[in-house]
Amino acid sequence: MPNEKILSQKQKIVVDLTEKIKSSCAGVLVDYSGINVADDTKLRKELREAGVEYTVEKNTMLRFAAANLGYEELNAVLEKTTALAVSKDDPIIAAKIIAKYAKAIPGDVFTVKAGFMDGKVIDADTVNAIAKIPAREVLIANMLSSLNAPIANLAVVIDQIAKKQEEVA
């Protein structure tokens, strides 16, 4: 049985971890067991620049935090080494960056375990599917292009009609 000081420290870690997960819009759990220092440094830098918080967590602490939030489905993947990447603003960016690195690093040394989004636990396949969604700006540009296309086509047709009438006259 741990003494009271250690127990209170662990309880504080669980409370902080619970709050971190609760205040984020999405997160990804990864097994980082074989990643080398150079790849880990690049990954951490890219995540930090994107506003994603990436930390190595103890599985036991994650179990308690998951239980506090009703994410018990995560318990099945909480084994071996676990790192947590959470984003407060962009629900897709953590999945994008993590999936990119998981694909780039050969072998099974860096793998997506699971994730969470909108208060629900998602499996690794769903995390990888979310990672393939284009950035928000790209989606907006595609939508605006689709809305603008009929007007642009109408302008071209009217211009061609005007040129044809000038030739006749």
PyMOL commands that set and color helices and strands:
alter all, ss='L'
color gray80, all
select helices_A, chain A and resi 4-22+37-49+59-69+72-77+93-104+124-131+136-168
alter helices_A, ss='H'
color red, helices_A
select strands_A, chain A and resi 26-31+52-56+83-87+111-117+120-123
alter strands_A, ss='S'
color yellow, strands_A
deselect
rebuild
show_as cartoon
